Amino acid sequence: MADLLSATLPVVSDPVTVGGVTLELVPPTSIVSLGAFAGAGRDELVGRVRAEFGVDLPDVSRAVRSSYGNVAFLWNGPTQWLVVGEDSGELFSRLQKCCGDVCALTSQGDSRTILRLSGMGAREVATRLLPIDLHGQVFSTDCVASTLAGHIPVIVWQTAQTPAYDFLVFRSFASSLFHDLSVALNGHTFSETDHYA
């Protein structure tokens, strides 16, 4: 009989705090992608999500939280969203019942993970890796961007004004991103620590 693989965390490091800024792995979370079907699918999807969760799906790079606050819908393209919620296993089923016939649903919880950077200096640390403007006047709470963190593709979401940033990253890149953010947290840019023989 084949041996079963046991689940392991994508990052085995404890949270790191430097100068009041903390980098940590977010506990396992349900992440589901929604892709509206062509034609009337988008309008129908928007209406059903509004009825079930009490929000309108964003049509710009923002996140909106459900009326209960435990589910967030992140814009990920013209007819694409990521839904992030507590890891109860019920989110996918709830979405499937609500709108599974008007959109493509894919569970992303096993392929993506979330790293959180938070604290008063988090914006300065994040700008060492992100090629986007994080100034509070243009990127504030619930702004979302698909970008690169160094060389790693991420979706960055500002979750609090403090600020706090959630980095949604493919699980296989999570350890590398944690390392790169740790380096940035310690006051260096990636190029300052990247030595070639």
N, C-alpha and C positions, 0 to 999 in steps of 0.2 A: 504494500500500500504506500502511496506517495505521502511524503511528509507535508503537512500544511505549513505555509509560511505564517508567522505571527505578524500582526500589524506593528509597525514601528513609527515613531514620530519622524517627520521630515527634518527636524532640527533637534539635536540632542543637547543643546546648550541651555543653561538656565537664563532667565532674563538678565540683561546687562544694563546697568545704570551708570551714566557718567554725567556729572554736572547737572543733575536733575532731569536728564533725558533718558528714557527707558526704551530698550528694544526687546521685544518679546514675541514668542509664538502665541497666536490666538488659539484658544482651545478649539477642537474640531467643530466645524460649522457646516451647515447645509448650504451648498451653493448649487443653483440650478440655472442653466441658460434657457432663455426663451427666445425663439425666433418666429416671428409672425409669418404665417403663410401668405403668399401673394394674393392680391385682390383685396377683398373685404376683410381678410384675416386680421389686419392691424386694428381697424376700427372696432371689430368685434372683440378682439383681445383687450383693448383699452377699456371697453365697457364692462367686460367681465371682471377684470382686475379691480376696477373701481367698485363694483358691486360686492366683491368678496373681501377686498383688503382696505377699501376706503381711500384709495389714492389714484391719481392719474399717472400713468407711466410717463416718465420724462422724455421729451423729444430733443433735449440737448444734453451735454455731458454733465449731468447732475445725478444725485441719488435722492429718492423720496422714501420716506419711512411710512409703514402702514399705520393706521389709526391706533393700533396697539403698541407700535414702536418696536416690535420684535422681528419684523421682516423689513428689509430694504430692497428697493428696486434700483439698480445702477444702469444707466444708459451705457450701451456698449456698441452702438452703431444705429443707423436709421431705423431698423426694425428688429434690433437685438437688445436684450437686457440680461443682466445677471441678477438673480434673486439670492440674497444672503439672509440666512435666518439661523435660529438656534438648531443645534444638531439633535433634533428629536426624531428624525426619520419621517416625520409627518408632512414636511413642507412639500416634497415632491408629490406625494399622494394628493395633497390639498390642491396643488396647482394642476395636476392631471384631471381631477374632477371638475375644477373651475374652468379650465381653458384648453385642455389637452387636444380637443378636436379642431382648434383654430391656430395652433402654433406647434412648433417642434420643441420638445422639452428634453433636456439632457442633464443628468446629474453630473455636477463638476466637483463634488466634495472629495472624491478620491484622486482627482487629478490636480486640484489647486489647493493651496493652503494660504493662510494669511499671517503676515508679520506686521506687528504694530510698533510704530515709533511715536512716542508721546512725551510731552513736557515742553517747558517754555522755549528751549532751544531746538526743538525738533525741526522747525522750518529751515534753520541754518544747516543742520546736519543733512536733511533731505536734499537740499540744493547742491550738495557736493556730488550727488549721483544723478539727479534728475535734470534733464535739459529743458524744463518748462518753468514758467514764471509762477512761483508759489506766493508772491506778495498777497497779503490779505485782501487787497482791493480787487484782485482778479481771480484768486483761488482761495475760497473760504469754505466754511462748513458745508458738507454735502456736494462739493465739487468733485468731479471724477475725471481722470485722464488715462488713456491707454498710451503708454510711453515706454522708455527704457530706463532702467536704473543701472547705470554703468553700461554693461553689455547684455543685461537680462531684461526680457520683456515682462512688463508688469501692468497692472491696473492699479493706479493710486487713487485713494479715496480719502479726503479729509473728513474725519468723523467727528471732530470737535474743534471749537475755536481756540483751545489751549495753546498750540494746536496738537492734534493727534492725526496720524496718517496710517491707514491700513494699506498694505501692499499685497494685492492678490497676485500670487505667483504660482507658476507650475511647480508642483511638488518636487520634481527632480532638480529644480534650480533653487529651492528654498535654502539649502545649506550655504550655497555660494552667495546668495543675496544676504543672508544673515551675516556672513563674513564681511562682505563689502560694506554693509551698514555699520557693523562693529568698527571697521577701520575708519569710516567717516565720523562715527560717534567719538572716536578718540582724536579728532582734529586733523585728520589727514584726508587728502583726496586720493582716489584710486591710483592716479599716475605717480604720486609720491611714494607709494609702497610697492609699485609694480616694477620689479627689477628683472632684467633679462641678462642671461649669461653671455 
